[in-house]
Amino acid sequence: MYLGGQAATDARDIRYLFKRCGLHALDRTEVAKHLGVRVETVSRWTTAGTIPCLRIGKRSVRYLLPQIVSQLRRRKKGGNK
């Protein structure tokens, strides 16, 4: 992603970009609170590809709640996508 001609490489840049677009990028802790699960569960789902995420650099991961909810609903209905 680019921010003012420079690559947006850290979590603050990504949060700023999403905020400007009316989106809110969540971290693992925030996702866990919203879904009522443990942070470890969110980490496991991320590793398994169960929920979509945005990787920022090597260690930072952010999530968009509407995408996660949609993915989990599809999986619950029997769809694997």
C-alpha positions as CSV (number, residue, x, y, z in Angstrom):
1,M,0.0,0.0,0.0
2,Y,1.1,3.5,-0.6
3,L,0.7,6.6,1.5
4,G,1.7,9.9,0.0
5,G,4.0,8.3,-2.4
6,Q,5.7,6.1,0.2
7,A,5.0,2.5,1.0
8,A,2.7,2.1,4.0
9,T,4.7,-0.5,5.9
10,D,3.7,-0.3,9.5
11,A,0.5,-0.8,11.3
12,R,-0.1,2.9,12.0
13,D,0.1,3.7,8.3
14,I,-2.4,0.9,7.5
15,R,-4.8,2.0,10.2
16,Y,-4.6,5.6,8.9
17,L,-5.4,4.4,5.4
18,F,-8.3,2.3,6.5
19,K,-9.7,5.1,8.7
20,R,-9.7,7.5,5.7
21,C,-11.7,4.9,3.8
22,G,-14.1,4.4,6.6
23,L,-12.7,1.0,7.5
24,H,-11.3,-0.1,10.8
25,A,-8.4,-2.6,10.8
26,L,-8.4,-4.6,14.0
27,D,-5.6,-6.4,15.7
28,R,-5.8,-10.0,17.2
29,T,-7.0,-8.8,20.6
30,E,-9.7,-6.6,19.1
31,V,-11.0,-9.5,16.9
32,A,-11.0,-11.9,19.9
33,K,-13.1,-9.4,21.9
34,H,-15.6,-8.9,19.0
35,L,-16.0,-12.6,18.4
36,G,-15.9,-13.7,22.0
37,V,-13.0,-16.0,21.6
38,R,-9.4,-16.2,22.9
39,V,-6.5,-14.4,21.2
40,E,-4.9,-17.8,20.7
41,T,-8.0,-18.9,18.7
42,V,-7.7,-15.9,16.4
43,S,-4.0,-16.8,15.9
44,R,-4.8,-20.4,15.2
45,W,-7.6,-19.4,12.7
46,T,-5.1,-17.0,11.0
47,T,-2.4,-19.6,10.6
48,A,-5.0,-22.2,9.3
49,G,-6.4,-19.7,6.8
50,T,-9.9,-19.9,8.5
51,I,-10.2,-16.1,8.6
52,P,-8.8,-13.5,6.2
53,C,-6.1,-11.1,7.3
54,L,-3.8,-8.4,6.1
55,R,-0.2,-9.0,6.7
56,I,1.9,-5.9,7.3
57,G,5.6,-6.7,7.3
58,K,6.8,-9.9,8.8
59,R,5.0,-9.8,12.2
60,S,2.0,-7.4,12.1
61,V,-1.4,-8.7,11.1
62,R,-4.6,-6.7,10.8
63,Y,-8.2,-7.8,10.2
64,L,-11.4,-6.3,8.8
65,L,-14.3,-7.5,10.9
66,P,-16.9,-7.6,8.1
67,Q,-14.6,-10.0,6.1
68,I,-14.1,-12.2,9.1
69,V,-17.8,-12.4,9.9
70,S,-18.7,-13.2,6.3
71,Q,-16.0,-15.9,6.1
72,L,-17.1,-17.5,9.3
73,R,-20.8,-17.5,8.2
74,R,-19.9,-19.1,4.9
75,R,-17.9,-21.8,6.8
76,K,-20.8,-22.4,9.2
77,K,-23.2,-22.9,6.3
78,G,-20.9,-25.5,4.9
79,G,-19.0,-23.5,2.3
80,N,-15.2,-23.7,2.5
81,K,-14.5,-20.4,0.8
